[in-house]
Amino acid sequence: MSDFRQPGPPDWRRLDSVTEAAQRTAHEDSRYEAVRSRDARFDGAFFFAVRTTGIYCRPSCPAVTPKRRNVRFFATAAAAQGSGFRACRRCRPDAVPGSADWNVRADVVGRAMRLIGDGVVDREGVAGLAVRLGYSARQVQRQLTAELGAGPVALARAQRAHTARVLLQTTGLPVTEIAFASGFASVRQFNDTIRAVYAATPSDVRAAAPAADRAASRRTATPSAGVPLRLAHRGPYQAGPVFDLLQREAVAGVEEVSGPPGRRRYRRTLRLPYGTGIVAVEERTRAQGNGGGWLDARLHLTDLRDLTTSVQRLRRLFDLDADPYAVDERLGADPRLAPLVAARPGLRSPGTADPDELAVRALAGRAAAERLVQRYGKALDAPCGTLTHLFPEPAVLASAEPDGPVGALAAALADGTVRLDPGADRDDAERALLAVPGMDARTAAVVRTRALGDPDTAPPDPTVPDSWRPWRSYAVNHLRAAGDWEQDR
């Protein structure tokens, strides 16, 4: 009797696993090529770790390239830290721009990452994050861990460690104050995390700061002196059009733009979870490498626990986590947009530091917004030049001026009918906006683009083709910057 066996039906599950493994290998090989070429375009998009040294880095790290067999790849710094790797002291991988995916993606993971960046886990815990997303805490934990290799607690912990390093190296604040300002529950937890992430004590991390930062920290002993920051971005950055927009829209009492073009300074007040703040961001241009650069900023906070939240809101305002290479490649292939992209590579789509404020201002207009500030805005305890007020909260506006479109929108924002926080579902938010009396589709599109950071929204207009997807917000900004948009409307 022959022991020859006829082949049975194919095991599709086994074939799928083989295909997935091959795809994963090819994907990691392409990442290794980015590491080998020190391609800064991928900084923040992924991280790599070296098994033989126990260190994780950004792709552009200038150190000697490790052998392929010794390299592991991670989607987030938190995942690398969770696997026992410490941050490279040479390339400082925690200082890179955030992944552009979290701005683009509208799914649960993208929304969760935006909320974690805003400090929700530190303030409300994983349960609060889950409630905002409309899922159970277990579902959120499972989805983040499966895709990013780290859950919400680990992601928030990595963010706290970065905040602590910034404060250690740029301020002269006592270590105990920095521990709680960074969001840690205890000094012991702070010390353990710093040792695990940086393989150094907090004092060692402070001593490792560049000489200029150490000199500045000796002059920065209190929160009122401000925290100097470098807000990193990838690729080219067209600061001029962003500051032009901010200057046109500036609401007296809340914002100001001073200085000549090319060297302007944008300042504004911030309402934050634990207190208030005043921020200044510089336009000054500088020679930048192919991988990107930064904007200089200084934050004055009444409570340093708001540092992480305020930084993330500034990053959204200036669209610093965008991927200009992907945007320019897509839009540059369009005959109409190609010369505009070539003239302004790296043009951004500005967001906002306060989504509720942006929505009210978009509906009311600049003149009416200034009137609202003077009538109902909360005066700062310590005015700073022309900055004297916070923009009025929706609940205050809804009570003070209940009639008309602004009152209706303020009431919807106050009672949660319209949600514009970083974790809001964009489609749900737009539907809720359009249900507000007096809200038209064009204004709702502005709110979706600016307040919700949607990169693929454009006003209802036949001149905006679907071929510009998924970057229609950027395409419209190119037309505006070139002076072509108004004539198209």
N, C-alpha and C positions, 0 to 999 in steps of 0.2 A: 504494500500500500504506500503510495507516494505521500511524502510529507509536504509536497508542494501546496502552498496555500494561495488562493486567489486573493488579490487585493480587495479589501473591503471599501466601503464608502469613505471619502476623505473626512478627516477630522478637522472641521472648519475652525474649531476653537484653537487647535494646535497651529494651523496655518495662520490664523489671525495673530497669535502670540509671536510667531516667527516674523511676520510682517512688521508688527509693532516694534520688535527688538531691532530689526534692520533699520527702521525709520529712526528709532532713538539713537542708534549708533551713528547714522549719517548726520543727524542733528548735532550730536556731540562733536563729531569730527569738524563740522563747520564752525562750531564754537571754539574748538581748539585752534583753528586757523586764525580766528579773530584774536585769540590770546597770543599766538605766535607772532602775529604782525602788530601787536600792541594797538589794536584798533579802538580808539576812544569812543567811536560811535556806539559801542555796545556797553559802555559804562552805565551801570544801573539796570540794564536789560537782563543781565545775569552776572553771577559771580563764580569764580573758580577757586578751588582749594587744592592744596598740595599735601598728599598723604605723608610724605617723608618729613615735612617741616611742621605740619599742624597749623598752617597759616592759610587764610583765604584772602583773595585779592580782587581788584577790579580788572577787567580785560586789558587795560592799557598799562598795567603795572610795569615799571621799567626794569624790574629785577630779571635775572636770567630765566629764560623760559624753561619750565620743568618738562620732563619727559611725559609723553601722552599717557603712559600707563599709570603715572602717579597723580593724575589730575581727576578731580571730581567737579561736577558742575551743580550749581544751585540757583533756583529762581530768586531767592531772597537772601539777604545777609542773615536774617533770623534762622533760616534753614541751615546755613553753614555753621552758625554758632551752636545750634542745637545738635549738630553732629560732632561737636567738640573742637572746632577750628577757631582760632583767634584772628582778629583783624590785623592785617599787615600794617606795620608802622610806617612803611615807606610810601605806599599809595593811598592809604586811608580810605578804604572802600566804603566806609559809612558816610563819606562826604559827597558821594556822587549824586547826580540828579536822580529823582525817582523814575521808575519805569513808566514809559509813555502809555503802557497798557492800561494803567489804572485810570487815566483820563478818558481813554477811548472806549473801554469796555463798559457795557451797561448791565452786565449780568451780576449775580450775587457776589462773586469774588471781587469784581471791580468796585462795586458799591461798598463792600466791606473794607477794602483797602483804603478807599477815600475816607471812610469814617474812622478807621484806626489812625490814619494820618492826622485827622482832626482832633485826636485825643479822646475819642469816645470811650475806649476800653479803660483808659486811666480814670475817667470821671464816672462812668456808669457800669463798668465791668462787662464781661462777656454777655451777661443776661441783657444788659441795656443795648448792646450791639445787636443782638438777635432780635429784640423787639423792634428796633428801627428797620431791620431788614425784612421782618415778617416771617422769620423762620425760628425754629427751636435752636437753643444753644448747641445741642448735639449736631444738628445739621450744619450749622455754620462751622463748627470745629472740623467736621468731616470734610466739607468741601474745601476749606482753606488748606488743611493738611494734605489732602490728596493732590491738590494742584500746586501748592507752593512749598510743601515740605515743612510747614510750620503752622501752628494754630494761632488764634488771635492773641493769646497771652504772650507767646514767644515773639510775635511780630511787634507788639507794643513794648516788650522788654528791650528789643533791639533799638527801637526808636528812643526809649528813655536813655539808653546807654550813649547814643549819639548826642542827645541834648546835654547829658552830663559832661561829655568831653568838650563840647563847645563852651559850656560855662566854666569848666576847669581851666581851659586854655585862653579864654578871652576876658575873664573877670577875676577880681581879687576876692570874690565872696568866700566865706568860710565853707569848708567841705560839707559841714552839716547842713547849711542852708541850701547848697547845691543839690544834696541828696533829695530833699523834699521838693525843691523847685523842679527837679527832673521828673517827678512823678513816682518816686520810690516810696514804699510804705515805711521803710526803716533805714537807718544808716547801715545796719548789717547787710540788708538786701542790696543796698547801693554798692558797698564794698565788694561783696561777692560777685555781683554782676560785672563791675569794672575789671576785676581780676580775671573773670572768665572770658570776657570779650577782648580785652587788650593785653592780658598777661602782665599786668602792672597794677600797682596800687594807685589810688587817686592822686597821691602826691607825685608819683612817677609820671602819670599822664600830664599833670600840670607842668612838670619840669621839662617834658619833651616838647612843649609848645615852641613855635618859632620865636626868635628873639624879639621881633616886632610885637608879637602878641603878648609876650611876657611883659614887655615895657608898657603896653596899653593896659594890661590887667592890673598893674600896680596903681593905675589912675582910676580904675573901675572897681570901687569897693562897695558900691550900693546899687540897687536896681535903678535909682533915679539917674545915674550916670549913663545908662544905656548899655546895650549889648551889641558890639560890632559883629556883623555877619557878612559872609560872602555867600550869596545865593547862586549856587552853581547851575549852569545850563549846558546842554550838549549842543554841539554844532554852532553854526553862525546864529547871531541874534540881532535883529533889527530893532534897536531900542528907540530910534527916532519916531516911527509911527505909533508905538505904544505910548510914548510920552506925549505925542501930539493929541492922541485920543483922550488921555487923562487930563490934559490941559484944557481941551474944549469942554469936557464934562465936569470939571472941578466945581464942587458946591461950596460956596463960601462958608467958613466956620468949621467945616468938616475936612476940607482938602485945600491944598495949595500946590502950585507948580511955580518954581522960581528959577531964575538963571537963564542964560542964552541957550538956544538950541545946540545940542551936543554936550552941554554941561549942566543940564537942568537937574533940579532936585524935586522929587515928589514927596510930599508929606501928607499924612492923614491921621485921623483918630480912629481907634478900633474899640468896639465893644467885645469883650472876651468873657469866657466862662467865669473866671475868678476876679476880674477887675477890668481896667481899661488900659489902653496903650496908645502911644504915638510912634509912628514909624517914618523914617526917612530913607528913600531909595535914590541912588545916584544914577544919572544917565551916562556919565562920563565913558567915552569909548576908550578902548585900549587894544593893543595888538593881542590877538588871541590865537591859540593853536587850532589845528584842524578839529580837535576833539571838543572844543567849546571854551567857555570862560565863566564869568560870574558878574553879578551886579552887587555893588557895595551897598550895604544897608546898616541901619542902626535902629534898635528897638528900645523904647523907653516903656517899661511895664510897671504897673502898680503892684503886680503879683507875678513873680517869675515862673509860677506854675503854668502860666499862659504862653510860655516861650514856644513850645512845640506847636500849639494851635496857631499862634500868630504867624510863625514861619510858613506853615502849610497854606494858610490863607494868602500870604504874599506870593507864594509859588503859584497858586491858582490865578491870582490877579495878573501876574506877569507871564503866565503860561510857560513856566520854566522847565516843566517836565516833558514838554513836547518832543517829538522826534522829527526835526526839520528835514532829515535825509529822506524819510519815507514820504513826508508831505511834498517836498520839492520834486521828488522823482515822479510822483503821480501827476501833480498839476503841471509840471514842466513838459509832460508829453502832450498837453493840450495846445493846439496852435494859437488859440486866443490868449492863454495864460503864460505860455512859454517865455515871451519877452519880459513879462512882469516878474516871473519867478527869477529869471536871470538877473534882473535889476535889483531885486530885493530878496536874496536867498536867506532863508531862516525867518521870514516874516511870521509873527505870532498872532494868535487869536486871544486877546486879553479876556480875562474872566472878571472876578470881583472878590473883594475881601469880605463882603457881607451880602449874601444872596437876597435876603429880605429887603435890604436897603436898595439894591439894584432894581428889584422888581417895582418898588414904589417909584423910584426915580425914572425908570423907563416909561411908566404910565403917566406920571405927573409932568415930566419935563424939568429942565434945570431951574428955571425961574420959580416954579411952584415948589420945587424941592428946597430951594433956599428959604422960601417963606416958611415951610414946615419946620426947618431946622431952627429958625429964629423964634418961632412960636412954641414949639413943642420939644425941641431937642434938649437933652440933658446937658447942662453946663459942666465943663470940666472943673474939678477942684483946683487944678493949677493950669490955667490956660497957657499955651505955648505959642507966642506970636499971634498969628491970625487964626490959629486952631483953638477954638473956644468951646465947641459942642460935640456931642455924639449925635448921630442921626437918630431921630425918634423911633422908638420901638413900635412894631405893628399894633400892639394892644393899646398904646397911648394914642396913636392916630385913629384907631377904630372908635375909641371913646370920645376923642375930641372932635372929630369930623366924620360922623357916621354916614353922612349923605354923600352921594356921588361915587364915581368909580374908585377913587383912592381909598375912601372909607370902606367900600365893599372888599377891595383887595386886602387892605390892612386887617379887616375882620377875618377873612379867609386864612391869612397867614397866622393870625393870632390863635385861631381855634384849631389849626392843623388841617383844615380842608385843603389848603395848598401847602405842600411841603417842598422846600428848596434846599434842604441840608445836603451835604456831600453824598449821603446814601440814598437820596430820593430816587425813585424810578422816574426816568425822564418822560416816558410816554404818559404815565399817570399824572405827573405834574403838569404837563402841557394840557391834558384834558381838563384838569381842575382849573387851570388858568383861564381857558377859553369859556368856562362856565361862569366866570366872574363878570357881572354887568360892566360894560364899558371896555372890556379887554378885546382887542382885535388880534387877528392872526399874526400880523407883522410884529406887534409888541410882544406877543407870546413867544415868537421865534427869537427875538432879542434876549428875552429872559432865559430861554432854553440854552442859547449859545453862551451867554455871559454868566448867568447865575448857576447853571447846571454843568457848564464846561463841556457842552456837546460839540465835538469837532465837525459834525456832519449836519449842521442845520443852516438853512438859508431862508430869508423872507419868501413868502409866496410870490414867486415871480417867474415868468416863462423863460427868462434869460439865464436861469440857473439850471443847467442840465444835470441829469443823473450821472453823466460820465465823470463828474467831479467828485463823486463819492469815493471814499468815505471822508473827504476833506472839504466839504462845501463851505464850512465856516471860514476856512483859510482862503479859499478861492474868492469869496466875497470881500475879504479884507484886502486881498491883492487889488481888486478892482477899486475899492475905496481909496487905497493908498495912491493909486495911479490917477484918481479923479475920474474914473470911468463909470462908477456905479450910479451916480445920480442921473446921468443921461440915459441909463438903461431902464430906469424905473418909470 
